[in-house]
Amino acid sequence: MTVADLSGTEPSAFADVPLISPGFAYGAPSFTTHDAMVDFVTGLARASAHAQLSSLGRSQLGRDIPVLHFTREGLADPEAIAALERPVIWLVAQQHGNEHAGGEAMLVLAAALATGELAPLLERLSIVIVPRINPDGAAADQRVLASGNDLNRDHLLLSQDESRALHAAMQRLPPDVVFDHHEFSVARRWVEKFGGSHSLDVMILEATHPGVPRSLTDIARRLYRPVLEATLERHGLSSHDYVTTAADKSDLLVSLGGNAPGIARNAFGLRGSVSYLIETRGVGLGLQRYQQRVATHYLLAKALLAASADEGPALRSAVRMARRAASADRSPLVVAHELARRPLELPLVDPESGAARPTPVTLADSRLLATVEQRARPHGYLVLRSGEAVAGLLALLQVRTVRLAEPARLAVEAYDVERLGRPSRRAGESINPDRSLNVTLRATTIDAPAGALFVPMGQPACGVVAAALEPDSPGSYLGTGIIPMNDDETEAPLYRVMDDTSF
């Protein structure tokens, strides 16, 4: 018995799910090529009064990255779509190129919205679909981008063409909700470390970074979690919170997702959107059970869109209230935290026989945080070096910045920096290093020149601001060199402005 045979639900249970996409156009399923995807979405846009096709830009190897906008009116202009005052829902797939089912399901979803069963939802929603954000990885059937970097870890630094393109489009049409579609590895490190493979069909998780407004997380769990679970139960699918484990065979810790701000699921939440991760079993299975995997993504996306439409104006209002609350927040910043650890029994199975092998593990729970260090929330941050680069990146993440019109003498908190050596980097995550600096705060006065960059905290995406500019945040702009420091410098060219009367 192969690993693929261990799911309890037979593919025949999904035979009545209409899978209209290139991967199912010729009988036996196949992975959709880039050209076939482009031809398919081009045809949808031509045939539909509701769909508009455009491009996010080009991948690192020059492939087009299509994006589809769906409205009842067939609008293409982001400002006009936003003016409709309907909830704006983004669905993104295939950040990891070898996770094909989510991308194929987005093509199925696009067809259903363009001319099929889901078109009535456009009376109450505006929907954006990016079916394949990593076309180079998809063409090579590899997880990472052409550069070798993990796109799913680059949503704070925005060091890659693809991540910048996605967030530039989100800047023009900010999402109220983002659903991020992936597949998880069934065997490999699970078998190597725990002697069992996953029996689960689906794993799901909301944003878990402590800077994400709690009210956005509450929407995710109140509105979407019950819908996801009911849909899975109705189709006989097993589910669990998303868990992962490091590649290091000696590290037996299992984690509930991750808390890094650069992970897409967390970055979408930090910029002010409800954010949900959806993962089906699939990495390493090739085309086995492909119909079921694609159908699962489609059914879950369909249910999530229906729930969003039912909520309608109340959903948009709740997101706006969450953003206003974030702008007005004056609570301390959590700059270091530990995850609570608790026992968990994973529903693994024997990879050869398929027999149940429930396995006790220790879980680092990203929902249960113990604060290690917190700091008073500043009025904002003053950036005295590489201001143009910082402003450009933050703008893509929905952050407003301003320039000092004239020189000013300011009372600030300075950062005295201790380098911890080269940043710790996990394989495939070199664009998202772990904490690389220790800092201590010191009250001082500085002469800030005209044109210096000021980044206020009183805005909806304040979580992005703190994650990027607190130097000891993982992947911070100072720790990664976006804001450079000379080797002999100990005071960062970055300051906390505590007094709101200074601006």
C-alpha positions as CSV (number, residue, x, y, z in Angstrom):
1,M,0.0,0.0,0.0
2,T,1.4,3.4,-1.0
3,V,1.1,6.6,1.1
4,A,-1.5,7.9,-1.3
5,D,-3.8,5.0,-0.5
6,L,-4.0,6.0,3.2
7,S,-6.8,8.6,2.9
8,G,-10.1,7.2,4.0
9,T,-12.2,9.0,1.3
10,E,-12.5,7.4,-2.1
11,P,-12.1,9.7,-5.2
12,S,-15.5,8.5,-6.3
13,A,-17.0,10.6,-3.6
14,F,-15.9,13.7,-5.5
15,A,-17.0,12.5,-9.0
16,D,-19.9,15.0,-9.0
17,V,-17.8,18.0,-8.3
18,P,-17.5,19.9,-11.6
19,L,-13.8,20.3,-12.3
20,I,-13.6,22.6,-15.3
21,S,-9.9,23.3,-15.8
22,P,-7.1,22.3,-18.2
23,G,-5.9,19.6,-15.8
24,F,-9.2,17.7,-16.2
25,A,-10.0,18.5,-19.8
26,Y,-8.7,15.2,-21.4
27,G,-9.9,12.4,-19.1
28,A,-6.9,11.4,-17.0
29,P,-5.8,14.3,-14.8
30,S,-2.6,16.2,-15.5
31,F,-0.6,19.2,-14.1
32,T,-1.6,22.3,-16.1
33,T,1.3,23.8,-18.0
34,H,1.9,27.5,-17.9
35,D,0.8,28.1,-21.5
36,A,-2.4,26.1,-20.9
37,M,-3.2,28.1,-17.7
38,V,-2.7,31.4,-19.6
39,D,-4.9,30.2,-22.5
40,F,-7.6,29.1,-20.0
41,V,-7.9,32.3,-18.1
42,T,-7.7,34.3,-21.3
43,G,-10.7,32.3,-22.6
44,L,-12.6,32.8,-19.4
45,A,-12.2,36.6,-19.5
46,R,-13.3,36.7,-23.1
47,A,-16.4,34.6,-22.4
48,S,-17.5,36.3,-19.2
49,A,-19.2,39.6,-18.5
50,H,-17.9,39.4,-14.9
51,A,-14.2,38.6,-15.3
52,Q,-11.3,40.9,-16.1
53,L,-7.9,39.4,-16.8
54,S,-4.7,41.4,-16.1
55,S,-1.1,40.6,-14.9
56,L,0.7,41.1,-11.7
57,G,3.9,41.2,-13.7
58,R,6.6,38.8,-14.7
59,S,8.3,36.0,-12.7
60,Q,12.1,35.9,-12.4
61,L,12.3,33.8,-15.6
62,G,9.9,36.0,-17.5
63,R,6.6,34.1,-17.1
64,D,3.4,36.1,-16.9
65,I,1.6,36.0,-13.5
66,P,-2.1,36.3,-14.3
67,V,-4.7,37.8,-11.9
68,L,-8.4,37.7,-12.4
69,H,-10.9,40.3,-11.0
70,F,-14.5,39.2,-10.7
71,T,-17.4,41.7,-10.1
72,R,-21.0,41.7,-11.2
73,E,-20.2,44.7,-13.3
74,G,-17.1,43.3,-14.9
75,L,-14.8,46.1,-13.6
76,A,-11.1,46.2,-14.0
77,D,-10.1,49.4,-12.2
78,P,-9.1,48.8,-8.6
79,E,-10.6,52.1,-7.4
80,A,-13.9,51.4,-9.1
81,I,-14.0,47.9,-7.5
82,A,-13.3,49.3,-4.1
83,A,-16.0,51.9,-4.6
84,L,-18.6,49.1,-4.9
85,E,-18.3,48.7,-1.1
86,R,-18.5,45.0,-1.3
87,P,-16.1,42.7,0.7
88,V,-12.9,42.3,-1.4
89,I,-11.8,38.6,-1.2
90,W,-8.4,37.5,-2.5
91,L,-7.5,33.9,-3.2
92,V,-3.8,33.1,-3.8
93,A,-2.4,29.7,-4.8
94,Q,0.8,28.0,-5.7
95,Q,3.3,30.1,-3.7
96,H,5.1,26.7,-3.6
97,G,5.4,25.5,-7.2
98,N,5.1,21.8,-6.4
99,E,1.7,22.3,-4.6
100,H,-0.4,22.0,-7.7
101,A,-3.9,21.2,-6.4
102,G,-4.6,24.6,-5.0
103,G,-3.6,26.3,-8.2
104,E,-5.8,23.9,-10.3
105,A,-8.7,24.5,-7.9
106,M,-8.4,28.3,-8.5
107,L,-8.9,27.7,-12.2
108,V,-12.0,25.6,-11.4
109,L,-13.2,28.4,-9.1
110,A,-12.5,31.0,-11.8
111,A,-14.6,29.1,-14.3
112,A,-17.4,28.8,-11.8
113,L,-17.4,32.6,-11.1
114,A,-17.0,33.5,-14.7
115,T,-19.9,31.6,-16.2
116,G,-20.9,28.9,-13.7
117,E,-22.6,28.2,-10.4
118,L,-20.8,30.8,-8.3
119,A,-21.5,33.8,-10.5
120,P,-24.5,34.9,-8.2
121,L,-22.0,35.5,-5.4
122,L,-20.8,38.5,-7.3
123,E,-23.9,40.4,-6.3
124,R,-22.4,40.6,-2.8
125,L,-18.6,40.1,-3.3
126,S,-15.6,41.4,-5.3
127,I,-13.2,38.5,-5.8
128,V,-9.6,38.5,-7.0
129,I,-7.9,35.2,-7.9
130,V,-4.1,34.7,-8.4
131,P,-4.1,31.0,-9.5
132,R,-0.3,30.6,-9.7
133,I,2.0,33.2,-8.0
134,N,5.1,31.1,-8.6
135,P,5.0,30.0,-12.2
136,D,8.7,29.2,-12.4
137,G,8.4,26.8,-9.4
138,A,5.4,25.2,-11.0
139,A,7.1,24.7,-14.3
140,A,10.1,23.0,-12.5
141,D,7.8,21.2,-10.1
142,Q,9.8,22.6,-7.2
143,R,8.8,24.4,-4.0
144,V,10.9,27.4,-4.3
145,L,11.3,30.3,-6.7
146,A,13.8,30.4,-9.5
147,S,16.1,32.2,-7.1
148,G,15.9,29.2,-4.7
149,N,14.1,31.3,-2.1
150,D,10.8,30.4,-0.4
151,L,8.2,32.9,-1.5
152,N,5.9,32.1,1.4
153,R,8.6,33.6,3.7
154,D,9.2,36.8,1.8
155,H,6.1,38.9,2.7
156,L,7.9,41.4,5.0
157,L,11.2,41.8,3.2
158,L,9.7,41.7,-0.3
159,S,13.0,40.8,-1.7
160,Q,11.6,38.8,-4.7
161,D,9.9,39.9,-7.8
162,E,6.8,37.8,-7.2
163,S,6.2,39.0,-3.6
164,R,6.6,42.6,-4.6
165,A,4.2,42.1,-7.5
166,L,1.5,40.5,-5.3
167,H,1.7,43.2,-2.6
168,A,1.7,46.0,-5.2
169,A,-1.6,44.7,-6.5
170,M,-2.9,44.4,-3.0
171,Q,-1.9,48.0,-2.4
172,R,-4.1,49.1,-5.3
173,L,-7.0,46.9,-4.1
174,P,-6.6,46.1,-0.4
175,P,-8.1,42.7,0.5
176,D,-10.6,42.4,3.4
177,V,-9.9,38.6,3.4
178,V,-7.2,36.5,1.9
179,F,-7.3,32.7,1.5
180,D,-3.9,31.2,0.8
181,H,-4.0,27.7,-0.8
182,H,-1.2,25.1,-0.3
183,E,-0.5,21.4,0.0
184,F,1.5,19.7,2.8
185,S,4.0,16.9,2.8
186,V,2.5,13.6,3.7
187,A,5.6,11.5,4.4
188,R,9.3,12.4,4.2
189,R,10.3,14.1,7.4
190,W,7.2,12.7,9.3
191,V,8.3,9.2,8.4
192,E,12.0,10.0,9.1
193,K,11.3,11.5,12.5
194,F,8.2,9.9,13.8
195,G,7.9,6.7,11.8
196,G,4.5,7.6,10.4
197,S,2.9,9.5,7.5
198,H,-0.1,11.9,7.7
199,S,-3.6,10.4,7.4
200,L,-5.1,13.9,7.4
201,D,-6.9,15.3,4.3
202,V,-6.7,19.0,5.2
203,M,-4.9,21.3,7.7
204,I,-6.0,24.9,8.3
205,L,-4.8,27.9,10.3
206,E,-5.4,31.6,10.7
207,A,-2.8,34.3,11.2
208,T,-0.9,33.8,14.5
209,H,1.6,36.6,14.8
210,P,1.0,38.5,18.0
211,G,0.9,41.8,16.1
212,V,-2.2,40.8,14.1
213,P,-5.3,42.6,15.5
214,R,-7.1,40.1,17.6
215,S,-10.5,41.2,16.1
216,L,-9.3,40.0,12.7
217,T,-8.3,36.7,14.1
218,D,-11.7,36.5,15.8
219,I,-13.4,36.9,12.5
220,A,-11.3,34.1,11.0
221,R,-12.3,31.8,13.8
222,R,-15.9,32.9,14.3
223,L,-17.0,33.1,10.6
224,Y,-14.7,30.8,8.7
225,R,-13.6,28.0,11.0
226,P,-17.1,26.5,11.5
227,V,-17.7,26.7,7.7
228,L,-14.5,24.9,6.9
229,E,-15.1,22.2,9.5
230,A,-18.7,21.7,8.4
231,T,-17.7,21.4,4.7
232,L,-15.0,18.9,5.5
233,E,-17.3,16.8,7.7
234,R,-20.0,16.8,5.1
235,H,-17.6,15.3,2.5
236,G,-16.0,12.8,4.9
237,L,-12.6,14.6,5.1
238,S,-10.4,14.6,8.1
239,S,-8.9,17.9,9.3
240,H,-6.5,19.4,11.9
241,D,-4.9,22.7,12.7
242,Y,-1.9,23.1,10.5
243,V,1.3,21.6,12.0
244,T,4.8,21.4,10.7
245,T,8.2,20.2,11.9
246,A,11.7,21.2,11.1
247,A,13.9,19.3,8.6
248,D,16.5,18.6,11.3
249,K,15.9,14.9,12.2
250,S,17.1,15.5,15.7
251,D,14.5,18.2,16.4
252,L,11.3,16.3,17.4
253,L,9.3,19.4,18.2
254,V,6.1,19.9,16.2
255,S,4.8,23.5,15.7
256,L,1.4,25.0,15.1
257,G,2.3,26.9,12.0
258,G,4.8,29.7,12.6
259,N,4.7,33.2,14.1
260,A,7.3,34.9,11.8
261,P,5.9,38.1,10.3
262,G,7.2,37.3,6.8
263,I,5.1,34.2,6.4
264,A,2.2,35.1,4.1
265,R,-0.5,34.0,6.4
266,N,0.8,36.4,9.1
267,A,1.8,39.3,6.8
268,F,-1.7,39.4,5.3
269,G,-3.1,39.7,8.8
270,L,-0.5,42.4,9.8
271,R,-1.4,44.5,6.9
272,G,-5.1,44.5,8.0
273,S,-6.8,41.5,6.4
274,V,-8.5,38.4,7.7
275,S,-6.1,35.7,6.7
276,Y,-6.6,31.9,6.4
277,L,-4.3,29.1,5.3
278,I,-5.7,26.0,3.6
279,E,-3.5,23.0,3.0
280,T,-4.4,19.6,1.5
281,R,-2.3,16.5,1.7
282,G,-0.4,16.3,-1.6
283,V,3.3,17.1,-1.6
284,G,5.1,14.0,-2.8
285,L,2.0,12.3,-4.1
286,G,2.3,13.4,-7.8
287,L,-1.1,13.0,-9.5
288,Q,-2.4,10.4,-7.0
289,R,-5.8,11.4,-5.6
290,Y,-5.5,14.6,-7.6
291,Q,-9.2,14.8,-8.3
292,Q,-10.0,14.7,-4.6
293,R,-7.3,17.2,-3.7
294,V,-8.4,19.7,-6.3
295,A,-12.1,19.2,-5.4
296,T,-11.3,19.7,-1.8
297,H,-9.7,23.1,-2.4
298,Y,-12.6,24.1,-4.6
299,L,-15.3,23.0,-2.2
300,L,-13.6,24.8,0.7
301,A,-13.1,28.0,-1.4
302,K,-16.8,27.8,-2.5
303,A,-18.0,27.5,1.1
304,L,-15.7,30.3,2.3
305,L,-17.0,32.6,-0.4
306,A,-20.6,31.8,0.3
307,A,-20.0,32.5,4.0
308,S,-18.4,35.9,3.1
309,A,-21.4,36.7,0.9
310,D,-23.9,35.8,3.6
311,E,-22.0,38.2,6.0
312,G,-21.9,40.9,3.3
313,P,-21.7,44.4,4.6
314,A,-21.2,43.2,8.1
315,L,-18.0,41.6,7.1
316,R,-16.6,44.7,5.5
317,S,-17.7,46.7,8.5
318,A,-16.0,44.3,11.0
319,V,-12.8,44.5,9.1
320,R,-12.9,48.3,9.0
321,M,-13.5,48.4,12.7
322,A,-10.5,46.1,13.3
323,R,-8.3,48.4,11.3
324,R,-9.5,51.5,13.2
325,A,-8.9,49.7,16.5
326,A,-5.4,48.8,15.3
327,S,-4.7,52.5,14.4
328,A,-5.9,53.6,17.9
329,D,-4.0,50.9,19.8
330,R,-1.6,52.2,22.5
331,S,-0.8,48.9,24.2
332,P,2.8,47.8,24.6
333,L,4.5,46.0,21.7
334,V,5.4,42.3,22.2
335,V,9.0,42.2,20.9
336,A,9.9,38.7,22.2
337,H,7.7,35.8,23.1
338,E,7.8,32.1,23.7
339,L,5.3,29.5,22.5
340,A,3.6,27.3,25.1
341,R,4.4,23.7,24.7
342,R,1.9,21.0,25.3
343,P,1.4,17.3,24.5
344,L,-0.4,16.4,21.3
345,E,-1.3,13.1,19.7
346,L,-0.9,13.2,15.9
347,P,-3.1,10.9,13.8
348,L,-0.2,9.3,11.8
349,V,-0.4,6.0,10.0
350,D,2.1,3.3,9.2
351,P,3.5,4.2,5.7
352,E,3.5,0.6,4.6
353,S,0.4,-1.0,6.0
354,G,-1.8,2.0,6.5
355,A,-2.6,0.9,10.1
356,A,-3.3,3.7,12.5
357,R,-0.3,4.9,14.4
358,P,-1.3,7.7,16.8
359,T,1.9,9.3,17.8
360,P,2.5,11.5,20.9
361,V,4.5,14.6,20.2
362,T,5.3,17.9,21.9
363,L,3.5,20.9,20.2
364,A,4.8,24.4,20.2
365,D,1.4,26.2,20.1
366,S,1.6,29.5,18.2
367,R,-1.8,30.5,19.6
368,L,-0.5,30.3,23.2
369,L,2.2,33.0,23.7
370,A,4.1,34.0,26.8
371,T,5.5,37.5,26.6
372,V,9.3,37.5,27.2
373,E,9.8,41.2,26.4
374,Q,7.6,44.1,25.6
375,R,8.2,47.8,24.9
376,A,6.1,50.9,25.1
377,R,4.4,51.5,21.8
378,P,6.1,54.6,20.1
379,H,4.3,57.3,18.3
380,G,6.4,56.3,15.3
381,Y,9.9,55.6,14.0
382,L,12.5,57.9,12.4
383,V,14.6,56.3,9.7
384,L,17.9,58.2,9.0
385,R,19.4,55.8,6.4
386,S,17.9,54.1,3.3
387,G,14.6,56.0,3.8
388,E,13.6,55.7,0.2
389,A,14.0,51.9,0.1
390,V,12.2,51.5,3.4
391,A,9.3,53.8,2.3
392,G,9.0,51.9,-1.0
393,L,8.7,48.5,0.7
394,L,6.4,49.7,3.4
395,A,4.1,51.3,0.9
396,L,3.6,47.9,-0.8
397,L,2.5,46.6,2.6
398,Q,-0.2,49.3,3.1
399,V,2.0,51.5,5.3
400,R,1.9,55.3,5.1
401,T,5.1,57.2,5.6
402,V,5.9,60.9,5.7
403,R,9.1,63.1,5.3
404,L,10.2,65.8,7.6
405,A,9.6,69.1,5.9
406,E,12.4,70.8,7.8
407,P,15.2,70.0,10.3
408,A,14.1,69.2,13.8
409,R,15.7,68.6,17.2
410,L,13.8,65.6,18.6
411,A,13.7,63.7,21.9
412,V,13.9,60.0,20.9
413,E,14.8,56.5,22.1
414,A,17.9,55.2,20.4
415,Y,18.8,51.6,19.9
416,D,22.2,50.4,21.0
417,V,22.9,47.3,19.0
418,E,24.7,44.1,19.8
419,R,25.2,41.8,16.8
420,L,24.6,38.1,17.5
421,G,26.7,36.9,14.6
422,R,25.5,35.9,11.2
423,P,21.7,35.5,11.1
424,S,20.4,32.0,11.7
425,R,18.9,30.8,8.5
426,R,16.9,27.6,7.9
427,A,17.3,25.7,4.6
428,G,15.2,27.4,1.9
429,E,14.4,30.3,4.1
430,S,17.4,32.5,3.6
431,I,15.2,35.5,3.0
432,N,13.6,35.2,6.5
433,P,16.5,35.0,9.0
434,D,15.8,34.5,12.7
435,R,16.6,37.2,15.2
436,S,20.1,38.5,14.6
437,L,20.4,41.5,16.9
438,N,20.0,42.4,20.6
439,V,19.2,46.0,21.4
440,T,18.9,48.2,24.4
441,L,17.0,51.5,24.5
442,R,18.5,54.8,25.5
443,A,16.8,58.2,25.8
444,T,18.6,60.9,23.8
445,T,18.1,63.9,21.6
446,I,19.0,64.0,17.9
447,D,19.1,66.5,15.1
448,A,16.9,65.0,12.3
449,P,17.5,66.4,8.9
450,A,14.9,67.6,6.5
451,G,13.7,64.8,4.3
452,A,14.2,62.1,7.0
453,L,11.6,59.4,6.9
454,F,9.0,59.2,9.7
455,V,6.8,56.1,9.9
456,P,3.8,56.6,12.2
457,M,2.3,53.8,14.3
458,G,-1.2,55.2,14.3
459,Q,-2.4,53.4,11.2
460,P,-4.1,50.1,10.4
461,A,-0.9,48.3,9.3
462,C,0.9,49.2,12.5
463,G,1.8,45.6,13.0
464,V,3.9,45.7,9.8
465,V,5.6,48.8,11.0
466,A,6.7,47.2,14.3
467,A,7.7,44.0,12.7
468,A,9.8,45.7,10.1
469,L,11.4,48.4,12.3
470,E,11.9,47.0,15.8
471,P,15.5,45.8,15.1
472,D,15.2,42.5,17.1
473,S,12.1,41.3,15.3
474,P,12.8,38.3,13.1
475,G,13.6,39.5,9.6
476,S,13.6,43.2,10.6
477,Y,14.8,45.7,8.1
478,L,17.8,46.6,10.3
479,G,18.7,42.9,11.0
480,T,18.6,42.0,7.3
481,G,20.6,45.1,6.1
482,I,17.8,47.0,4.3
483,I,18.7,49.7,6.8
484,P,22.5,49.3,6.8
485,M,24.9,49.8,9.6
486,N,28.7,49.9,9.5
487,D,30.6,47.2,11.3
488,D,32.0,49.7,13.8
489,E,28.6,51.4,14.6
490,T,26.7,50.5,17.7
491,E,23.9,53.1,17.5
492,A,21.3,52.2,14.9
493,P,20.3,54.9,12.3
494,L,16.7,54.2,13.4
495,Y,14.9,55.9,16.4
496,R,11.7,55.6,18.3
497,V,9.7,58.8,18.6
498,M,7.6,58.6,21.8
499,D,6.1,62.1,21.9
500,D,3.2,62.6,19.5
501,T,3.6,66.4,19.8
502,S,6.8,66.3,17.8
503,F,4.9,65.9,14.5
